Amino acid sequence: MKNVFYYNTKIGKMGIEENGAAITRVFFLTKESQREVAKKEETILLKEAIKEINEYLDGKRNSFDLPLSPEGTEFQKKVWDALKEIPCGETRSYGEIAKIIGNEKASRAVGMANNKNPIMLIIPCHRVIGANGKLVGYAGGLDIKEKLLNLEKNYENSKNKIF
């Protein structure tokens, strides 16, 4: 059985779901995003996840140390693994991700996998931009994507923070 709990954050109300061993989903709360399959219970793992997310949003963390278990196809998992390798404060295009995973003609498929990322923020799909450098698609909206990217640029520009 999966457990889910909902939290208010600086960027909106979010749900975090886990399967007893790993985080399976992080999402913005909407009527459509709530599932009946998860039991609403705050577990130790969910408490650790929101702690790390809040530290990230407060500029005190630039990476996450949580067990993850995203559900998806092998192709999607390959894309999501590539997303985790994008350093904080940097971006990649869909085409660059396609090349990284060894399928340079799959930029549209990479975009679809990016769109299906079940563990937003922690698997940093917000770091993927259009080939022209413009911000494109994000489940939380482009304004949130821009805020996250600016937050990460501030990490890189700050010499006084300890990560």
GROMACS elastic network, one bead per residue, 0.5 to 0.9 nm:
[ bonds ]
;  ai    aj funct       b0    kb
    1    18     6  0.88686   500
    1    19     6  0.63790   500
    1    20     6  0.76729   500
    1    37     6  0.76625   500
    1    38     6  0.65910   500
    1    39     6  0.72218   500
    2    17     6  0.67164   500
    2    18     6  0.55725   500
    2    20     6  0.67549   500
    2    24     6  0.86538   500
    2    37     6  0.70733   500
    2    39     6  0.61235   500
    2    40     6  0.86811   500
    3    16     6  0.83612   500
    3    17     6  0.55816   500
    3    18     6  0.54376   500
    3    19     6  0.63955   500
    3    20     6  0.74951   500
    3    37     6  0.86498   500
    3    38     6  0.50160   500
    3    40     6  0.56887   500
    3    41     6  0.56297   500
    3    42     6  0.72668   500
    3    43     6  0.75085   500
    3    46     6  0.84722   500
    4    15     6  0.66509   500
    4    16     6  0.55389   500
    4    18     6  0.64560   500
    4    19     6  0.89265   500
    4    25     6  0.87744   500
    4    38     6  0.57980   500
    4    39     6  0.59866   500
    4    41     6  0.59177   500
    4    42     6  0.68286   500
    4    43     6  0.84487   500
    4    46     6  0.77335   500
    5    14     6  0.84548   500
    5    15     6  0.56683   500
    5    16     6  0.56605   500
    5    17     6  0.66752   500
    5    39     6  0.84189   500
    5    40     6  0.55524   500
    5    41     6  0.58678   500
    5    42     6  0.54714   500
    5    43     6  0.83223   500
    5    46     6  0.71746   500
    6    13     6  0.68869   500
    6    14     6  0.56146   500
    6    16     6  0.64667   500
    6    17     6  0.89159   500
    6    29     6  0.77644   500
    6    40     6  0.83625   500
    6    42     6  0.85698   500
    7    12     6  0.84107   500
    7    13     6  0.55904   500
    7    14     6  0.53444   500
    7    15     6  0.62894   500
    7    16     6  0.80500   500
    7    50     6  0.76169   500
    8    11     6  0.80649   500
    8    12     6  0.59347   500
    8    14     6  0.63398   500
    8    15     6  0.88934   500
    9    12     6  0.51740   500
    9    13     6  0.58565   500
    9    14     6  0.69881   500
    9    50     6  0.87704   500
    9    53     6  0.85262   500
    9    54     6  0.70462   500
    9    57     6  0.82730   500
   10    13     6  0.83344   500
   10    54     6  0.79983   500
   10    57     6  0.70172   500
   10    58     6  0.86308   500
   11    14     6  0.84654   500
   11    28     6  0.89813   500
   11    57     6  0.82898   500
   11   140     6  0.84855   500
   11   144     6  0.68354   500
   11   147     6  0.87489   500
   12    28     6  0.69479   500
   12    29     6  0.80187   500
   12   140     6  0.86010   500
   13    27     6  0.86234   500
   13    28     6  0.59467   500
   13    29     6  0.55798   500
   13    30     6  0.87089   500
   14    26     6  0.69740   500
   14    27     6  0.54618   500
   14    29     6  0.51260   500
   14    30     6  0.88847   500
   15    25     6  0.77593   500
   15    26     6  0.57044   500
   15    27     6  0.52968   500
   15    28     6  0.62125   500
   15    29     6  0.59658   500
   15    33     6  0.84777   500
   15    34     6  0.82180   500
   16    23     6  0.73601   500
   16    24     6  0.78571   500
   16    25     6  0.56976   500
   16    27     6  0.66445   500
   16    46     6  0.66283   500
   16    49     6  0.77357   500
   16    50     6  0.78782   500
   16   119     6  0.85110   500
   17    22     6  0.86850   500
   17    23     6  0.59084   500
   17    24     6  0.56024   500
   17    26     6  0.64377   500
   17    27     6  0.87632   500
   17    38     6  0.75664   500
   17    46     6  0.72681   500
   18    21     6  0.69419   500
   18    22     6  0.54922   500
   18    24     6  0.50715   500
   18    25     6  0.68591   500
   18    38     6  0.86842   500
   18    43     6  0.86377   500
   18    45     6  0.75332   500
   18    46     6  0.70639   500
   18    68     6  0.86530   500
   18    69     6  0.84593   500
   19    22     6  0.58201   500
   19    23     6  0.66737   500
   19    24     6  0.65962   500
   19    38     6  0.88945   500
   19    69     6  0.83910   500
   20    23     6  0.82443   500
   20    43     6  0.85586   500
   20    45     6  0.79976   500
   21    45     6  0.80077   500
   21    67     6  0.72500   500
   21    68     6  0.83830   500
   21    69     6  0.84436   500
   22    45     6  0.76118   500
   22    66     6  0.73541   500
   22    69     6  0.56159   500
   22    70     6  0.87925   500
   23    26     6  0.77822   500
   23    45     6  0.77563   500
   23    46     6  0.77763   500
   23    49     6  0.79742   500
   23    66     6  0.73258   500
   23    67     6  0.61663   500
   23    69     6  0.58689   500
   23    70     6  0.75035   500
   23   119     6  0.77393   500
   24    68     6  0.62059   500
   24    69     6  0.50499   500
   24    70     6  0.50054   500
   24    71     6  0.69921   500
   24   118     6  0.70078   500
   24   119     6  0.65896   500
   25    68     6  0.86656   500
   25    69     6  0.83085   500
   25    70     6  0.68827   500
   25    71     6  0.86563   500
   25   117     6  0.86236   500
   25   120     6  0.76143   500
   26   118     6  0.62721   500
   26   120     6  0.55453   500
   26   121     6  0.75417   500
   26   122     6  0.79353   500
   27    30     6  0.87397   500
   27    33     6  0.73074   500
   27   118     6  0.72060   500
   27   119     6  0.69105   500
   27   120     6  0.63488   500
   27   121     6  0.86860   500
   27   139     6  0.82001   500
   27   140     6  0.84788   500
   28    33     6  0.74146   500
   28   120     6  0.88429   500
   28   139     6  0.76096   500
   28   140     6  0.65744   500
   29    32     6  0.80752   500
   29    33     6  0.59135   500
   29    34     6  0.69652   500
   30    33     6  0.51000   500
   30    34     6  0.67082   500
   31    34     6  0.58126   500
   31    35     6  0.89548   500
   32    35     6  0.78278   500
   34    38     6  0.88115   500
   35    38     6  0.62709   500
   36    39     6  0.75315   500
   38    41     6  0.87064   500
   41    46     6  0.88602   500
   42    45     6  0.81636   500
   42    46     6  0.59870   500
   42    47     6  0.67342   500
   43    46     6  0.51370   500
   43    47     6  0.62153   500
   43    48     6  0.86600   500
   44    47     6  0.50918   500
   44    48     6  0.62518   500
   44    49     6  0.86562   500
   45    48     6  0.50774   500
   45    49     6  0.61554   500
   45    50     6  0.87799   500
   45    66     6  0.82895   500
   45    67     6  0.89636   500
   46    50     6  0.62638   500
   46    51     6  0.84792   500
   47    50     6  0.53699   500
   47    51     6  0.61236   500
   47    52     6  0.87115   500
   48    52     6  0.62191   500
   48    53     6  0.86005   500
   48    66     6  0.80320   500
   49    52     6  0.52335   500
   49    53     6  0.61486   500
   49    54     6  0.86083   500
   49    64     6  0.85310   500
   49    65     6  0.87347   500
   49    66     6  0.69240   500
   50    54     6  0.59663   500
   50    55     6  0.84069   500
   51    54     6  0.52530   500
   51    55     6  0.61799   500
   51    56     6  0.86455   500
   52    55     6  0.50029   500
   52    56     6  0.61329   500
   52    57     6  0.86303   500
   52    61     6  0.73098   500
   52    63     6  0.85757   500
   52    64     6  0.65846   500
   52    65     6  0.80040   500
   52    66     6  0.85902   500
   53    56     6  0.50334   500
   53    57     6  0.62049   500
   53    58     6  0.85600   500
   53    61     6  0.83310   500
   53    64     6  0.79926   500
   53   121     6  0.80667   500
   53   122     6  0.79160   500
   54    58     6  0.59910   500
   54    59     6  0.85976   500
   54    60     6  0.85711   500
   54    61     6  0.87118   500
   55    59     6  0.62806   500
   55    60     6  0.50285   500
   55    61     6  0.54301   500
   55    62     6  0.85375   500
   56    59     6  0.52178   500
   56    60     6  0.56247   500
   56    62     6  0.59136   500
   56    63     6  0.75074   500
   56    64     6  0.82941   500
   56   151     6  0.89082   500
   57    60     6  0.75540   500
   57    61     6  0.78802   500
   57   148     6  0.80424   500
   57   151     6  0.76457   500
   58    61     6  0.77356   500
   58   151     6  0.87950   500
   59    62     6  0.73529   500
   59   151     6  0.70226   500
   59   152     6  0.79155   500
   59   154     6  0.81142   500
   59   155     6  0.66900   500
   59   161     6  0.81395   500
   59   163     6  0.88848   500
   60   155     6  0.85205   500
   60   161     6  0.71858   500
   60   162     6  0.72258   500
   60   163     6  0.63069   500
   61    64     6  0.75570   500
   61   155     6  0.86634   500
   61   162     6  0.82880   500
   61   163     6  0.55435   500
   62    87     6  0.88379   500
   62    88     6  0.61156   500
   62    89     6  0.87020   500
   62   152     6  0.74184   500
   62   155     6  0.74031   500
   62   163     6  0.66349   500
   63    87     6  0.87651   500
   63    88     6  0.73467   500
   63   122     6  0.78144   500
   63   163     6  0.85280   500
   64   122     6  0.64835   500
   66   122     6  0.86675   500
   68   119     6  0.82018   500
   68   122     6  0.88976   500
   69   119     6  0.87918   500
   70    77     6  0.74766   500
   70    80     6  0.86200   500
   70   117     6  0.78090   500
   70   118     6  0.62112   500
   70   119     6  0.67092   500
   71    76     6  0.88071   500
   71    77     6  0.79292   500
   71   117     6  0.88668   500
   71   118     6  0.73816   500
   72    75     6  0.80239   500
   72    76     6  0.58252   500
   72    77     6  0.62554   500
   72   113     6  0.87703   500
   72   116     6  0.82764   500
   72   117     6  0.84548   500
   72   118     6  0.85265   500
   73    76     6  0.51086   500
   73    77     6  0.62086   500
   73    78     6  0.86028   500
   73   113     6  0.89567   500
   74    77     6  0.51023   500
   74    78     6  0.61824   500
   74    79     6  0.87378   500
   75    78     6  0.50849   500
   75    79     6  0.63772   500
   75    80     6  0.87021   500
   75   109     6  0.87970   500
   75   110     6  0.85719   500
   75   113     6  0.77468   500
   76    79     6  0.51018   500
   76    80     6  0.61292   500
   76    81     6  0.85674   500
   76   109     6  0.87413   500
   76   110     6  0.77043   500
   76   112     6  0.84925   500
   76   113     6  0.50113   500
   76   114     6  0.77090   500
   76   116     6  0.79463   500
   76   117     6  0.79130   500
   77    81     6  0.60152   500
   77    82     6  0.85399   500
   77   113     6  0.82526   500
   77   117     6  0.88669   500
   78    81     6  0.51549   500
   78    82     6  0.63574   500
   78    83     6  0.87904   500
   78   101     6  0.67796   500
   79    82     6  0.50611   500
   79    83     6  0.62947   500
   79    84     6  0.88667   500
   79    97     6  0.71440   500
   79    98     6  0.79086   500
   79   100     6  0.88067   500
   79   101     6  0.68413   500
   79   110     6  0.64730   500
   79   113     6  0.66598   500
   79   114     6  0.72481   500
   80    84     6  0.64387   500
   80    85     6  0.89621   500
   80   113     6  0.76456   500
   80   114     6  0.71956   500
   80   117     6  0.70105   500
   80   123     6  0.65603   500
   80   124     6  0.83369   500
   80   125     6  0.79498   500
   81    84     6  0.52359   500
   81    85     6  0.68412   500
   81   123     6  0.79757   500
   82    85     6  0.52579   500
   82    86     6  0.70609   500
   82    97     6  0.67359   500
   82   100     6  0.70862   500
   82   101     6  0.70045   500
   83    86     6  0.54788   500
   83    87     6  0.89180   500
   83    92     6  0.86654   500
   83    97     6  0.76475   500
   83   114     6  0.85126   500
   83   123     6  0.62966   500
   83   124     6  0.59038   500
   83   125     6  0.63501   500
   83   127     6  0.77495   500
   83   128     6  0.79735   500
   84    87     6  0.78260   500
   84   122     6  0.79725   500
   84   123     6  0.54865   500
   84   124     6  0.62483   500
   84   125     6  0.85119   500
   85   124     6  0.89559   500
   86    89     6  0.85025   500
   86    90     6  0.65471   500
   86    91     6  0.67954   500
   86    92     6  0.72687   500
   86   124     6  0.77189   500
   86   127     6  0.72862   500
   86   128     6  0.88707   500
   87    90     6  0.55989   500
   87    91     6  0.78650   500
   87   127     6  0.88336   500
   88    91     6  0.82517   500
   88   124     6  0.86802   500
   88   127     6  0.82171   500
   88   149     6  0.85965   500
   88   152     6  0.59426   500
   88   153     6  0.79494   500
   88   155     6  0.80420   500
   88   156     6  0.78878   500
   89   127     6  0.80744   500
   89   149     6  0.65596   500
   89   150     6  0.79936   500
   89   151     6  0.80704   500
   89   154     6  0.79272   500
   89   155     6  0.71045   500
   89   156     6  0.61818   500
   90   127     6  0.67136   500
   90   149     6  0.81003   500
   90   152     6  0.80003   500
   90   153     6  0.78276   500
   91   126     6  0.83360   500
   91   128     6  0.55879   500
   91   129     6  0.66553   500
   91   133     6  0.89673   500
   91   149     6  0.84292   500
   92    95     6  0.80812   500
   92    96     6  0.59821   500
   92    97     6  0.67206   500
   92   127     6  0.64112   500
   92   128     6  0.50245   500
   92   129     6  0.61251   500
   92   130     6  0.82866   500
   92   131     6  0.84828   500
   92   133     6  0.88510   500
   93    96     6  0.50972   500
   93    97     6  0.63933   500
   93    98     6  0.86378   500
   93   107     6  0.84966   500
   93   127     6  0.84176   500
   93   128     6  0.53369   500
   93   130     6  0.53758   500
   93   131     6  0.53084   500
   93   132     6  0.84158   500
   93   133     6  0.75866   500
   94    97     6  0.51656   500
   94    98     6  0.62063   500
   94    99     6  0.87836   500
   94   106     6  0.84103   500
   94   107     6  0.50411   500
   94   108     6  0.73509   500
   94   109     6  0.87912   500
   94   110     6  0.60098   500
   94   111     6  0.61063   500
   94   114     6  0.86672   500
   94   128     6  0.64334   500
   94   129     6  0.67899   500
   94   130     6  0.65774   500
   94   131     6  0.69591   500
   95    99     6  0.63273   500
   95   100     6  0.86609   500
   95   104     6  0.64476   500
   95   105     6  0.75560   500
   95   106     6  0.73521   500
   95   108     6  0.82264   500
   95   110     6  0.79019   500
   95   130     6  0.84878   500
   95   131     6  0.69746   500
   96    99     6  0.51257   500
   96   100     6  0.62021   500
   96   101     6  0.87862   500
   96   104     6  0.76072   500
   96   107     6  0.79471   500
   96   131     6  0.85617   500
   97   101     6  0.62975   500
   97   102     6  0.86285   500
   97   103     6  0.87114   500
   97   104     6  0.80248   500
   97   106     6  0.88543   500
   97   107     6  0.73793   500
   97   110     6  0.70699   500
   97   128     6  0.84129   500
   98   101     6  0.53550   500
   98   102     6  0.63525   500
   98   103     6  0.51902   500
   98   105     6  0.67763   500
   98   106     6  0.54806   500
   98   107     6  0.53190   500
   98   108     6  0.87572   500
   98   109     6  0.83763   500
   98   110     6  0.62649   500
   99   103     6  0.54712   500
   99   105     6  0.78634   500
   99   106     6  0.82387   500
   99   107     6  0.84441   500
  100   103     6  0.75707   500
  100   104     6  0.77846   500
  101   104     6  0.78019   500
  103   106     6  0.55759   500
  103   107     6  0.82070   500
  104   107     6  0.68032   500
  105   108     6  0.80742   500
  105   109     6  0.87704   500
  106   109     6  0.51352   500
  106   110     6  0.60424   500
  106   111     6  0.85900   500
  107   111     6  0.61901   500
  107   112     6  0.87471   500
  108   112     6  0.63729   500
  108   113     6  0.87024   500
  109   112     6  0.50154   500
  109   113     6  0.61954   500
  109   114     6  0.84637   500
  110   113     6  0.50336   500
  110   114     6  0.59737   500
  110   115     6  0.84781   500
  111   115     6  0.61301   500
  111   116     6  0.87221   500
  111   128     6  0.87912   500
  112   116     6  0.63472   500
  112   117     6  0.88669   500
  113   116     6  0.50509   500
  113   117     6  0.63580   500
  114   117     6  0.52817   500
  114   125     6  0.59560   500
  114   126     6  0.89577   500
  114   128     6  0.81618   500
  115   118     6  0.86044   500
  115   125     6  0.79424   500
  115   137     6  0.78226   500
  115   138     6  0.74614   500
  115   139     6  0.76239   500
  117   120     6  0.61551   500
  117   123     6  0.74783   500
  117   124     6  0.89349   500
  117   125     6  0.71368   500
  118   123     6  0.83975   500
  119   122     6  0.60125   500
  119   123     6  0.56675   500
  119   124     6  0.83161   500
  119   125     6  0.88500   500
  120   123     6  0.54577   500
  120   124     6  0.61961   500
  120   125     6  0.64018   500
  120   126     6  0.78157   500
  120   139     6  0.83157   500
  121   125     6  0.68778   500
  121   126     6  0.70128   500
  121   148     6  0.87242   500
  122   125     6  0.84743   500
  123   126     6  0.85838   500
  124   127     6  0.57237   500
  124   128     6  0.79484   500
  125   128     6  0.56679   500
  125   129     6  0.89858   500
  125   138     6  0.78472   500
  126   129     6  0.77406   500
  126   135     6  0.88892   500
  126   137     6  0.85367   500
  126   138     6  0.65759   500
  126   144     6  0.88539   500
  126   145     6  0.56009   500
  126   146     6  0.83731   500
  126   148     6  0.73812   500
  126   149     6  0.73770   500
  127   145     6  0.81554   500
  127   148     6  0.86556   500
  127   149     6  0.70027   500
  128   135     6  0.79931   500
  128   136     6  0.80757   500
  129   132     6  0.80100   500
  129   133     6  0.59651   500
  129   134     6  0.59779   500
  129   135     6  0.51390   500
  129   136     6  0.58400   500
  129   137     6  0.83816   500
  130   133     6  0.52625   500
  130   134     6  0.52770   500
  130   135     6  0.61723   500
  130   136     6  0.60003   500
  131   134     6  0.73742   500
  132   135     6  0.88813   500
  135   138     6  0.86821   500
  135   142     6  0.68775   500
  135   145     6  0.77976   500
  135   146     6  0.75885   500
  136   142     6  0.69857   500
  136   145     6  0.88536   500
  137   140     6  0.86914   500
  137   141     6  0.69261   500
  137   142     6  0.64408   500
  137   145     6  0.84724   500
  138   141     6  0.50625   500
  138   142     6  0.58635   500
  138   143     6  0.89462   500
  138   144     6  0.79908   500
  138   145     6  0.64012   500
  139   142     6  0.82182   500
  139   144     6  0.89243   500
  139   145     6  0.87284   500
  140   143     6  0.78373   500
  140   144     6  0.58337   500
  140   145     6  0.70787   500
  141   144     6  0.55547   500
  141   145     6  0.64643   500
  141   146     6  0.88239   500
  142   146     6  0.60258   500
  142   147     6  0.85266   500
  143   146     6  0.51473   500
  143   147     6  0.62580   500
  143   148     6  0.87500   500
  144   148     6  0.61758   500
  144   149     6  0.86238   500
  145   148     6  0.51844   500
  145   149     6  0.62428   500
  145   150     6  0.85891   500
  146   149     6  0.51716   500
  146   150     6  0.60766   500
  146   151     6  0.84860   500
  147   150     6  0.50924   500
  147   151     6  0.60065   500
  147   152     6  0.86072   500
  148   152     6  0.62442   500
  148   153     6  0.86716   500
  149   152     6  0.50965   500
  149   153     6  0.62140   500
  149   154     6  0.86645   500
  150   154     6  0.62378   500
  150   155     6  0.87464   500
  151   154     6  0.51562   500
  151   155     6  0.65641   500
  152   156     6  0.65470   500
  152   157     6  0.87480   500
  153   156     6  0.51212   500
  153   157     6  0.61861   500
  153   158     6  0.85778   500
  154   158     6  0.59017   500
  155   158     6  0.53419   500
  155   159     6  0.81915   500
  155   161     6  0.74459   500
  155   163     6  0.88978   500
  156   159     6  0.77298   500
  158   161     6  0.60993   500
  159   162     6  0.81873   500
